[in-house]
Each structure stands twice: as structure tokens, then as C-alpha cells.
């Protein structure tokens, strides 16, 4: 394992999960046409870089200097800046952004409700928060961690939220949940497993979706 967490993160990223998130973000960008984008816990900067032609300006913040340095070396663009900063409080004015990402960050945060509140605070009216985080059932990572099979960053995880717990910490009087799903997909390169995963995903659609094993994503629109 590298001593640089950014290198480990870049190598460890599941390509299928990356492409699923890219597809969802692309749909959001086409629908809401954001001009200013914020990525909280931007990591290596790969997502902002991937969509740099789709917005006027992007800002990525991360609490790891390794991540920020990696982003500036590998994903630097004229309309994107990467800053060393924490998620709370966010050092931005109210109503500053049209779209906010928080992907794979919430599970590390101690005050998870405040994390979401801050993301909504810096959003403009009708702005969109796109957040991904593992479901509570993915505590299987704790087993991998004990066995020494989990990468270093999983050691610092604070708490996984269930599907319902995540919805409970979204302030309903100022925001609307547009979409919330568990992503049940085959993380491996074994194509035969795609049939199994796709079948289960179709059978467990609707109300049963929240009981599936996988990361969850939520799309929240700021009302006021």
C-alpha cells in the first residue's frame, strides 16, 4: 500500500461505480444546467474534471493535502480550483452554488446532519445536492477492516446510515428529496454475474430497493 492516500484511492476506485455516478451526474447537469459546482470531499478531483466543460466554475474541497495536491497535478483546469478545507463549516456564502456533490464523504463525518445542512445552505434556490454513501448493511467493511483486507481510508469511517436514517437528516421544510435509491450492481468484471444482479435489482425495485446491499444515492433540491 502506498503512503499516499490519493494514489491508493485512485487505484482502488471501482470503475463500474464510477461510471454509474457519472451517468447520474450527467443527467442532473443536462436537466438543471448548473453554472457553479462544489464538490465536498473531492478526492482526486476526477469528477469535477470529467464535467469541466459543463459548468462555468467548479470548486473542490478536501481535508487531505494528498488529495488536493493530486487533484492539482492531475485534474487541473482553468475553471476549477481545489482547496484544502473541511466540510463544516463550509467557507462559502449562502446561495453560492447551483450543484453540490458529496460522494463517499458522509460516512466519515461526525455531525452528518450538519454536513447536509451546510451543503444545502450554500446552494441557491432550486439548487441540487447529489450525495452518495454506503448503506448501513455495508458494515461488511468492518469485517474486511478487521481482517486487514480494507484499504486505509476505511479505518476512519465514522458511521454508515440506513436508507431511512439518511432521509431523516434532510431538512424537509427547506428541501425536497427528488430521488433516493440503493445502487445494486455487479462490482466485478465477471459478466455472468450481471444477469444475477440485474434480475435481483428488477425484482427488488420500488419499496424493496432500500433493502439491497450497495451504496445509496440521494438527490435533494433546495426549496428556499
N, C-alpha and C positions, 0 to 999 in steps of 0.2 A: 504493500500500500504506500502511495506517495505521501510525503509530508505536506503536500499542498492540497488542501481540501477541494479547490477548484478543479484540479486535474482529476481527482477521484470522482467528483460529481459529473464532470463531462464524460468520463469513460463509463460511468455506471448508469447514465440515463437510458431508460428503456425506449427504443426507437418507436415502438407502437404507441406507447402512451404519449410520446412527444407529438406524433402525427395526429392523434385523436384531439389533443388540446389545440394544435394548430388549426384543425378543421373547425372547431367550435369558435375559436377567436376570429378566424376569417369570416365566419358567418355573422358574428357580432359587429365586426368592423364594417361589413357591407351594409348591415341594417342600420347602424347608429352613426356611422361616419364620424368618428371622433377626431378632434384636432390635436388635443393634448392627452398623452397617455402616461400613467405612472405604473411602474412595476415594483411592488413591495416584496423584498426578498428576491431580487432579480437574478441572483446566482451569477452564472457566466455571461448573462446578457443575451442569450441566444434567442429568446422570444421577441424582445424589442428589435433586435437586428433583423429577424425574419420578416417583420412587418414595417420596417423603417420607411418604406415608400408609401405607406397607407395613412400616415398622420404627419402633422406639421412638426411636432416636437415630442420627444419621449424622455422620461427620466427614470432611471433605475436606481434603487437604493438597496444596500445590503449591509449587514453588520460585520461581514467578513472582509478584511482587507485583501485576502487572497482572491475572493470572488470579484471584487471591484477591480483589482489590478488585471485579472484575467479578462474581464469584460472590456476594459480599456485597450488591452493589447489585441484582442481577437474579434471584438464586435463593435468597434468604434465607428460611429457615423457622425456626420456634421450636425444632424438634428437630434442626436441622442447624447445624454450625459449620464455617467454612472457616479454615484456618490456614496461614500461611507456614512451610513446613518442607521438608526434603529427605527423600528416600526411604530413605536409610540413614545412620546407624541410625534406625529409627523410634522416636520418643519415647513409646512406649506399653508398658505391662507385657505380659508373656506372657499369652496366653489372654484377650485383651481383646475380640475381635470374633467375630461369627458369620459374617460375609461380608466379603470384601475384593475390591475392584475394582483392577485395574491395566490401564488401556486406553490404548494408544498412548504408553506411557511407557518400557517396557523397552528399546526401540531407542536411547534417549538415554543410558542408564545405562552407566557404565564397568564396574562389577562387577555383571554381570547375574545371576549365581548368588546373590550376596548379597542382591540385590533380592528374589528369590523366597524365599530363606531367611528374610528379615525379615518378609515377608508371612505366611509360614507360622508364624513364631514368635508373632506377635500374634493368630493365630487360635486359637479354642477347639477342643477335641477335636470332630471331625466338622464343623468349620467349612469354608467353601468359598472358594477363590481363583478368581476369574474374570479371566483375563488375555487381552488381545488385543495382537498385534504383527504387523507385516508379515513375510512370509516372505522368505528371502534372495533369491529370484528377483525380488523387488520392488526390487532395486537399480537398476531403471529410473529411480528417483527421482534417482539420481546424474546421469543424463543430463539430466534436466529441470533439475537444480540448475545444472549447467554452462551450460546454455542460458539460464539466468535465468528459467525457467518455474515453478520450485518456490517455494512460499511460504517466508517467512523461517525458520520453525521447522525446516524440513528441513535447513538448513545445519548444525545442531548434532547431527545424528544420529550416534551412535557406531557401532553395528553391528546389522545385521539377522541373525537366526538362521534356519537352515533348520528344517524340521519336526522332524527328528531331534535337532538341536542343542538345541532348546527342551526336548524331553523329557529329554535327558541332564542338564540342570542342575536338574531336580526331584529332590529327595532322596527316593528310593524307600522308604527304611526308615522314614520318618515320614509319608509322604503317598501317596495313590493318585490316578492320573490317571483321572478319570471319563469325560472326553470330550475329544477333540482333533481339530479339523477346520480345513481351509482353506475360507474363505468365497469362493466363486467366483460373482460376481453382476454384473449389468449396472449399472455406476455412473452411466450416463447416463439421460436422460429419453426415449430412443428406444425405444419399446415393442417394435418388431420385433426388437431385439437380445435381448430377454428370452427368446425362443424358442431362440436360439443358445446363450445362457449356460445356460439350464435343461437343454438337451439334453446339453451337454458335462458339466455337473455330474452328471447322472444316469449318463452313460456312465463317468465317472471317479470313481464312488463307491467306497467301500471303500478298498483299499490304494493305489489310484491317486490318491485325493483329495489326498495330500500333495504331488503334483507340479503342482497347479494354481497359477495366478497369482492372488494375492489375499492379504488379511490372514488370519492364523490365530488361532483362539481355543482356549484350553485351560481345562478345569475341573478343579481339583485339590482333593481332600478331605484334610484333615489327619487323620492316623490317631491320633496321640498327642501 
